[in-house]
Amino acid sequence: MRVFVTGASGWIGSAVVPELVSAGHAVTGLARSDASAERIRTAGATPVPGSLDDLESIRSGAAAADAVIHLGFKHDFSDYAGAGRTERAVVATIGDELAGSDRPFLFASGIVARPGELLTEDVASPYVGADAPRGGGEAFAFEYADRGVRPVALRFSPTVHGRGDHGFSTELVRVAREKGVAGYVGDGSNRWPAVHRLDAAHLVRLALGQATPAARVHGVSEEGIPTREIAEAIGAGLGLPVESIAPGDVDAHFGWIGRFFGMDIPASSAITRERYGWQPTHPTLLEDFASGYYFEAVAAR
């Protein structure tokens, strides 16, 4: 199968591409720079020059493919609304190009926030409209199921961890080092789902092979790790005290990541595991912290 991947050189995409290549797929990947293009080539795929703002490059990449996996996203929390508008434009471009072809369209989507409730794959995203988080991309993409496309939502855990991670987990380590304390919000009982990057990449390959219209796939290895345990692992790794941060002080202490770290958003992957035969095999988040490389990476910055 010819597969076009956006975000092919990114954190998840750079693991997905080798998975696809090893399964015999011919992969092309959107590359916004020479460095990105080289990483894509090294992974065994063919780079396609362009970016998320270059909709013509995305359209042509989709046109030449048997399936599209959209993993790119502008992680600019200073202009999250703008990132959502870009996401919606990209979804529209891919969806319009694939319309009437019955081709799979897999796309990255986040865990839906239902504080205190265990999210399952049966729950539809409440984010609808261009001004919703991520531009309401999941609900918008699912509209193409009525237009001869097979859209599949890849709901990745907020923590996709592993060696080389520069996302949420690394930011929490950086904040702890800067503040001199590993903090958690309130009593730290709120839960974060997590998945290892390589387990997530394997799930994407499985979902591609069994794509059904409007399916929701949960890239969740651990349903919900209490954030106090995350803070304790960070404190142990850095040799710092572990303390509760009052809800009113979250923004000042954590910065932008505080709004996420204080959420209680457990999620299940029971349906995903049964449907796709997915069994995560790589280290847990706390095992990754215990290995030490998160602390080595932050210290090297």
PELIN-V544394 format. One record per run of one state. SS is the DSSP state (@ for helix, = for strand, . for the rest). FROM is the first residue (numbers start at 0). TO is the last residue. If there is no record, write none. Layout:
ss from to
SS FROM TO
SS FROM TO
//
This chain:
ss from to
. 0 0
= 1 5
. 6 11
@ 12 21
. 22 24
= 25 30
. 31 32
@ 33 41
. 42 44
= 45 48
. 49 53
@ 54 62
. 63 65
= 66 69
. 70 75
@ 76 97
. 98 101
= 102 109
. 110 117
= 118 118
. 119 131
@ 132 146
. 147 147
= 148 155
. 156 157
= 158 160
. 161 166
@ 167 178
. 179 179
= 180 184
. 185 189
= 190 195
@ 196 208
. 209 213
= 214 218
. 219 220
= 221 225
@ 226 237
. 238 239
= 240 244
. 245 245
@ 246 260
. 261 265
= 266 266
. 267 268
@ 269 275
. 276 283
@ 284 290
. 291 291
@ 292 298
. 299 300
//
